[in-house]
Amino acid sequence: MRRTIGAAILSALVAVTTMSLINSSQTSAQPKEAPRKVLRHVVLFKFKEGTSKEQVKAIEMAFGGLPSKIDTIRDFEWGTDVSPEGKSKGFTHCFFVTFADEKGRDVYLPHAAHKDFVKLVGPQVEDVCVVDYWTQK
Amino acid sequence: MRRTIGAAILSALVAVTTMSLINSSQTSAQPKEAPRKVLRHVVLFKFKEGTSKEQVKAIEMAFGGLPSKIDTIRDFEWGTDVSPEGKSKGFTHCFFVTFADEKGRDVYLPHAAHKDFVKLVGPQVEDVCVVDYWTQK
């Protein structure tokens, strides 16, 4: 009797542990197994020579504020150029916006918050480059 | 006796299930809780007018082969421009490479596999833009 119950406990533990391991591996492996395509929106800015540090800072903050105002922005990051290759063509800022699809971008582009941002940044930029792409690996 | 053993089984099951849930939540929450800064390497290409589809395809494949040859590439994706804004400055391709840090990039840039790639792509591109940035949110 004891052996039977002991075996039952062991069997139950093995079953639950196995389920746990399967769940855990599914959770951690999911991003690699099913990388869903997303739409990236890459924006590069080169500021005019007279643009002050405060104006640049205000633009960085304003772009950074868009994800809280436009809910189709799925991810957002940015940074300033640190490439040692000298091929940045004067672009000092890269803003990297992610949408689930074109619909997300098509909400963003004409959105009042985005238009306000464009009004703010427009007079300060000497050059702008925008490339959108669907992610491929 | 039966009750005691039954309670022991139940207790063991609860403990293992709880551990499983804790593990699972740690796995899925980790990226949001600790967004580590990484170094992005953004490369835009504009190909010469005479570049054939086959040549472009070969370049896409060759860039896509670098992550398997240079182990400091932490992430890689690419895509072709689909922006409706008309501000791509003729750049049709964006390759987006991620390194953990400058050391990772400094292994990549002079790496034989990267140099071979540069030799392949060099004659076909009319314009190149490279911006590297540390991720900020």
Interface residues (C-beta under 8 A of the other chain):
Chain A: I5 A8 I9 A12 L13 V16 T17 M19 S20 N23 S24 T27 S28 L39 R40 H41 V42 L44 G64 F76 E77 W78 G79 T80 D81 V82 S83 P84 E85 K87 S88 K89 F91 C94 F96 L109 V128 C129 V130 V131 D132 Y133 W134 T135 Q136 K137
Chain B: I5 A8 I9 A12 L13 V16 T17 M19 S20 N23 S24 T27 S28 L39 R40 H41 V42 L44 G64 F76 E77 W78 G79 T80 D81 V82 S83 P84 E85 K87 S88 K89 F91 C94 F96 L109 V128 C129 V130 V131 D132 Y133 W134 T135 Q136 K137
